């Protein structure tokens, strides 16, 4: 029996039920639906629409449904179009005529919107906390890296030496912005739609403010049309997660490069690598590659929902059923990626010798030569041209850059010391820079940021 059997006769075609059913997807919302139903029942009691005995009977039935779901004893039927229908059907079986009062003053439109907000509020906060966990791994590795340095790259060409700690913290700061975005999305979605009904509210004595407080929402809706049709929060969440995926993809791409024999900067722990089904010698960075590959899936989930939303008139349309699967998938995939990459980053072994050897080429200190000239009064563009000419001359003639620097009238033997191994990275002294003093300050600031975010994501900050 459908929820609309009184209006439509003859039953709904099997093909329609098969096409429109969302039960396989929205079972994830079962406990959120139960929480929303309990709050709704208590609100009906406060409004005098249920007496105390009926409230108690319905709450007991909802508790029984929860126990059956948790024990996997809940029996779904072919008429259970979605988890909301299934819960109401079972409550009515348990509570009889009183169960038929569960949906008083409520539509699936405000019910589903409420469930999805409860889910998103909880899961996005959990995700933010798991990002902080990965940041802690990056912090630990940055601390342990000490004075180790490697080439910093632009255009994937060696540019300047940077401390490994600085490079790892660059990923950490990007993830901090992801935490900010997720927590801001949680704050914006913290509004209860329950009481909006199908689209226009109701003549019954509901208590949407009390229900919102009961469910832990910061506020209730202001406009019933907007309440049942708004999926901004889903789009925002999918954008946030897509950007998390992009940041994880960038980390993954670097790990793929660094673990090649050509780079040789890192070696994966066997537990976070895979082998080849054919080639016995292979050790593959599948976790890093999947982090890179699955970012496309997260972007696809976002763009798919935006296309679904773009042409919908107010208020509710069945198109909105397509909001859940991309959100559930993006949440799950991002959580899996965070766990796998946290383990990988905690166990990867960095080859300090290979990193530093790659960063010790004389040309990597070219800008230091130019800045040395600037400190002695030469305009930067002229200094840039002088040093660039020396680098070109060194490459064309096969003469060591140090010899050319020593012989240059504006440079000389004093400037040659800038080309010594490990010197260039120590000269990055500006705030936020890649040298030891600046990175020491940055580490301290990152620690304080993580402490604050840990409190925020736990709901205590």
C-alpha positions in Angstrom: 0.0 0.0 0.0 1.4 3.4 -1.0 1.2 6.6 1.0 -1.2 8.0 -1.6 -3.5 5.0 -2.1 -6.5 7.1 -1.2 -6.1 9.4 -4.2 -4.9 6.9 -6.9 -6.6 3.7 -7.6 -5.5 0.4 -9.1 -2.0 0.4 -7.6 1.2 1.8 -8.9 2.9 0.0 -11.8 5.8 -2.2 -10.9 8.0 -0.3 -13.3 7.3 2.9 -11.6 8.0 1.5 -8.2 11.3 0.0 -9.4 12.3 3.3 -11.0 11.3 5.5 -8.1 12.4 3.4 -5.1 15.3 4.8 -3.2 15.4 2.3 -0.4 18.8 0.8 -1.4 20.3 4.3 -1.1 18.5 6.0 1.8 18.8 3.1 4.3 21.8 5.2 5.5 19.3 7.6 7.0 17.4 5.1 9.1 18.7 6.4 12.5 18.3 10.0 11.4 14.7 9.2 10.4 14.0 7.7 13.8 15.5 10.7 15.5 13.4 13.0 13.5 10.3 10.9 14.1 10.8 10.9 17.8 11.2 14.7 17.9 8.1 15.1 15.7 6.1 12.8 18.1 7.1 14.8 21.1 6.2 18.0 19.3 2.7 16.6 18.5 2.4 15.8 22.2 3.2 19.4 23.1 0.7 20.7 20.6 -2.1 18.5 22.0 -2.4 16.4 18.9 -1.3 13.3 20.8 -2.0 12.5 24.4 0.7 11.2 26.7 -0.2 7.5 26.2 -0.1 7.9 22.4 3.3 9.7 22.6 4.7 6.9 24.8 3.3 4.2 22.5 4.8 5.7 19.4 8.1 6.3 21.0 8.2 2.7 22.2 7.3 1.5 18.6 10.1 3.7 17.2 12.5 2.2 19.8 11.5 -1.3 18.7 12.1 -0.4 15.0 15.6 0.8 15.9 16.4 -2.4 17.8 15.2 -4.5 14.7 17.3 -2.4 12.4 20.4 -2.7 14.6 19.9 -6.4 14.9 19.3 -6.8 11.1 15.9 -8.3 12.0 13.9 -5.6 10.2 11.9 -7.1 7.4 11.5 -4.8 4.4 8.6 -5.3 2.0 8.1 -4.6 -1.7 5.9 -1.6 -0.8 8.7 0.1 1.2 9.6 2.7 -1.3 12.2 4.3 0.9 13.4 4.1 4.5 10.8 6.7 5.6 7.9 4.6 4.3 9.4 1.4 5.8 9.7 3.0 9.3 6.2 4.3 9.2 4.8 1.0 8.0 6.5 -0.9 10.7 5.5 1.5 13.4 1.9 1.2 12.3 2.2 -2.6 12.5 3.5 -2.4 16.0 1.3 0.4 17.4 -1.9 -0.1 15.3 -4.1 2.9 14.8 -1.9 5.0 16.9 0.9 4.3 14.4 -1.2 6.0 11.8 -0.8 9.2 13.7 3.0 9.3 13.3 2.8 11.3 10.0 0.4 13.9 11.4 1.3 17.4 10.2 4.4 16.0 8.4 5.2 15.4 4.8 8.0 13.3 3.3 9.2 16.6 1.9 10.2 18.1 5.3 10.9 14.7 6.7 13.5 13.8 4.1 15.1 17.3 4.2 15.4 17.0 8.0 17.0 13.5 7.9 19.5 14.6 5.3 20.5 17.7 7.3 21.0 15.5 10.4 23.2 13.2 8.4 25.2 16.0 6.8 25.7 17.8 10.1 27.1 14.7 11.8 29.1 13.3 8.9 30.7 16.5 7.8 31.9 17.2 11.3 33.3 13.6 11.5 35.1 14.2 8.2 36.6 17.4 9.4 37.9 15.6 12.4 39.5 13.0 10.2 41.2 15.7 8.1 42.7 16.9 11.3 43.9 13.4 12.0 45.8 13.5 8.6 47.1 16.9 9.5 48.6 15.5 12.7 50.4 12.8 10.7 51.8 15.6 8.4 52.8 17.5 11.5 54.6 14.5 13.0 56.5 13.9 9.8 57.4 17.5 9.5 58.8 17.6 13.0 60.8 14.4 12.3 62.2 15.7 9.1 64.4 18.3 10.9 66.9 19.9 8.5 66.2 17.6 5.6 65.6 19.6 2.4 64.6 18.8 -1.2 64.0 20.8 -4.4 60.9 22.9 -4.5 59.4 22.9 -7.9 57.5 25.2 -10.2 56.3 23.8 -13.6 57.7 20.5 -12.3 61.2 22.0 -12.8 63.6 22.3 -9.9 63.3 25.9 -8.5 64.7 26.4 -5.0 65.6 24.2 -2.1 62.9 23.9 0.6 62.8 22.1 3.9 60.9 18.8 3.7 59.0 20.1 6.8 57.9 23.1 4.8 56.7 21.0 1.9 54.7 18.7 4.2 53.1 21.6 6.0 52.0 23.1 2.7 49.7 20.2 2.4 48.7 20.6 6.0 47.7 24.3 5.5 45.6 23.4 2.4 43.7 20.8 4.5 43.1 23.5 7.2 41.0 25.4 4.6 39.1 22.2 4.0 38.3 22.1 7.7 37.1 25.7 7.6 34.9 25.0 4.6 33.3 21.9 6.1 32.6 23.6 9.5 31.2 26.6 7.7 28.9 24.3 5.8 27.8 22.6 9.0 27.0 26.0 10.5 24.8 27.0 7.5 22.9 23.7 7.3 22.1 23.7 11.0 18.5 24.6 10.4 15.5 22.3 10.9 13.0 22.0 8.1 10.5 19.9 10.1 7.2 21.6 10.3 7.3 23.0 6.8 5.0 20.2 5.6 4.7 19.5 1.9 5.5 23.1 1.1 3.2 25.5 3.0 3.1 24.5 6.6 -0.1 23.2 8.2 -3.2 24.3 10.2 -2.3 21.9 13.0 -0.6 23.0 16.2 2.9 22.0 15.5 6.0 23.1 17.4 8.8 23.6 14.9 10.9 25.6 17.3 10.7 23.0 20.0 11.4 20.2 17.5 14.4 22.0 16.1 15.8 22.4 19.7 15.0 18.7 20.4 17.0 17.6 17.4 19.9 19.9 18.3 19.5 22.3 15.4 20.5 25.9 15.9 17.3 27.2 14.4 14.1 26.3 12.5 13.3 27.3 8.9 12.0 30.7 8.1 10.2 29.9 4.8 8.4 26.6 4.2 8.8 26.7 0.4 12.6 27.2 0.8 12.8 24.6 3.6 11.6 21.7 1.6 13.4 22.6 -1.7 16.7 23.8 -0.4 19.7 21.6 -1.2 22.3 24.3 -1.1 23.9 22.5 1.8 24.3 19.3 -0.3 25.9 21.2 -3.1 28.2 23.0 -0.6 29.1 19.7 1.0 29.9 18.2 -2.4 32.0 21.1 -3.3 33.9 21.0 0.0 34.5 17.3 -0.5 35.6 17.7 -4.1 38.2 20.2 -3.0 39.3 17.9 -0.2 39.7 15.3 -3.0 41.7 17.7 -5.1 44.1 18.3 -2.2 44.4 14.6 -1.6 45.0 14.1 -5.3 47.8 16.6 -5.3 49.4 14.8 -2.3 48.9 11.5 -4.1 50.5 12.8 -7.3 53.6 13.8 -5.4 53.9 10.5 -3.8 53.6 8.8 -7.1 56.4 10.9 -8.4 58.6 10.7 -5.3 58.4 6.9 -5.2 59.6 6.4 -8.7 63.2 5.3 -9.3 63.6 8.4 -11.3 62.9 10.6 -8.2 63.8 8.1 -5.5 62.7 10.5 -2.7 60.5 8.1 -0.8 59.8 4.4 -0.3 56.4 3.1 0.6 55.8 0.7 3.4 54.7 -2.7 2.1 51.4 -2.4 3.9 50.5 0.7 1.9 51.6 -0.5 -1.5 50.5 -3.2 -3.9 52.3 -5.5 -6.3 51.8 -6.6 -9.9 49.9 -9.6 -11.1 52.5 -10.2 -13.7 55.7 -8.4 -12.9 57.4 -9.8 -9.7 59.6 -6.8 -9.1 56.8 -4.1 -8.9 55.8 -2.1 -5.9 53.0 0.1 -6.9 51.6 3.3 -5.2 47.9 2.3 -5.6 46.7 4.3 -2.6 48.2 7.5 -4.0 46.9 6.7 -7.5 43.4 6.1 -6.2 43.5 9.4 -4.2 44.3 11.0 -7.5 41.8 9.1 -9.5 38.8 9.3 -7.2 39.0 13.1 -7.1 37.3 12.9 -10.5 34.5 10.9 -9.0 34.0 13.6 -6.3 33.9 16.3 -8.9 31.4 14.3 -10.9 29.1 14.0 -7.9 29.2 17.8 -7.5 28.5 18.6 -11.1 25.8 16.0 -11.4 23.9 17.5 -8.5 24.3 21.1 -9.7 22.8 20.1 -13.1 19.9 18.4 -11.3 19.2 21.5 -9.2 19.7 24.2 -11.9 16.2 24.1 -13.5 13.9 23.2 -10.6 11.0 25.5 -9.7 9.8 25.8 -6.1 9.2 23.9 -4.2 9.8 20.1 -3.9 10.3 18.1 -7.0 11.1 14.4 -7.2 14.4 15.3 -8.9 15.6 16.0 -5.4 15.7 12.3 -4.7 19.0 12.4 -6.6 20.7 14.4 -3.8 21.5 11.5 -1.6 23.5 9.1 -3.6 26.2 11.6 -4.6 26.5 12.9 -1.0 26.7 9.5 0.6 29.3 8.4 -2.0 31.4 11.5 -1.6 31.4 11.2 2.2 32.3 7.5 2.0 35.1 7.9 -0.6 36.6 10.9 1.2 36.7 9.0 4.5 38.3 6.0 2.9 40.9 8.2 1.2 41.8 10.1 4.4 42.3 6.8 6.3 44.4 5.2 3.6 46.6 8.3 3.1 47.0 8.9 6.8 48.5 5.4 7.1 50.6 5.8 4.0 52.0 9.2 5.2 52.7 7.8 8.7 54.8 4.9 7.3 56.5 6.2 4.1 60.3 6.4 4.4 61.9 9.5 3.0 65.4 9.3 1.4 67.1 12.4 2.7 70.3 11.7 0.7 68.4 11.6 -2.7 66.3 14.6 -1.8 69.3 16.8 -0.8 71.5 15.7 -3.7 68.7 16.7 -6.0 68.5 20.1 -4.3 72.2 20.8 -4.2 72.8 21.8 -7.8 74.5 25.1 -8.1 71.7 26.5 -10.2 69.2 26.1 -7.3 71.0 29.0 -5.6 70.7 31.3 -8.6 68.2 33.5 -6.9 70.5 33.8 -3.9 73.2 35.2 -6.1 70.7 37.7 -7.5 69.6 38.7 -4.0 73.2 39.0 -2.9 73.7 41.5 -5.7 70.5 43.3 -4.7 71.7 43.6 -1.1 74.8 45.4 -2.5 72.7 47.9 -4.4 72.1 46.4 -7.8 68.5 46.7 -9.2 66.9 43.3 -9.2 66.2 43.1 -12.9 69.8 43.7 -13.7 70.9 41.2 -11.0 68.5 38.7 -12.5 70.1 39.2 -15.9 73.6 38.9 -14.6 73.0 35.6 -12.9 70.8 34.3 -15.7 73.7 35.0 -18.1 76.1 33.1 -15.9 73.8 30.1 -15.7 73.5 30.1 -19.5 77.2 30.5 -19.9 77.9 27.6 -17.5 75.5 25.3 -19.4 76.7 26.3 -22.9 80.5 26.1 -22.1 80.4 23.3 -19.6 82.2 25.4 -17.0 81.1 25.1 -13.3 78.9 27.9 -12.2 81.1 28.4 -9.1 84.1 29.2 -11.4 82.1 31.8 -13.3 80.8 33.4 -10.1 84.3 33.6 -8.6 85.6 35.4 -11.8 82.7 37.8 -12.0 83.6 41.4 -10.9 80.2 41.9 -9.1 80.3 38.6 -7.3 83.7 37.0 -6.6 84.8 34.4 -4.1 82.5 35.6 -1.3 79.5 34.9 -3.4 80.7 31.4 -4.3 79.9 30.2 -0.7 76.2 30.7 -1.6 76.5 27.7 -3.9 77.7 25.3 -1.2 75.4 22.3 -0.4 72.7 23.2 2.1 73.4 26.9 2.2 70.5 28.1 0.0 67.7 26.7 2.1 69.1 28.4 5.2 68.7 31.8 3.5 64.9 31.5 3.2 64.2 33.8 6.2 61.1 35.7 5.3 57.9 34.9 7.3 56.2 31.8 6.0 59.3 30.9 4.0 61.1 27.5 3.6 64.1 28.1 5.8 64.8 26.7 9.3 63.9 29.9 11.3 60.7 30.5 9.4 59.6 26.9 9.5 60.2 26.7 13.2 57.7 29.6 13.6 55.3 27.9 11.2 55.4 24.6 13.0 54.4 26.4 16.2 51.5 28.2 14.5 50.4 25.0 12.8 50.3 23.2 16.2 48.0 26.0 17.6 45.8 25.8 14.5 45.4 22.0 14.9 44.6 22.4 18.6 41.8 24.9 17.7 40.5 22.7 14.9 40.4 19.6 17.1 38.2 21.5 19.5 36.0 22.8 16.8 35.4 19.5 15.1 34.7 17.8 18.4 32.0 20.5 19.0 33.8 22.0 22.0 35.4 25.0 20.3 
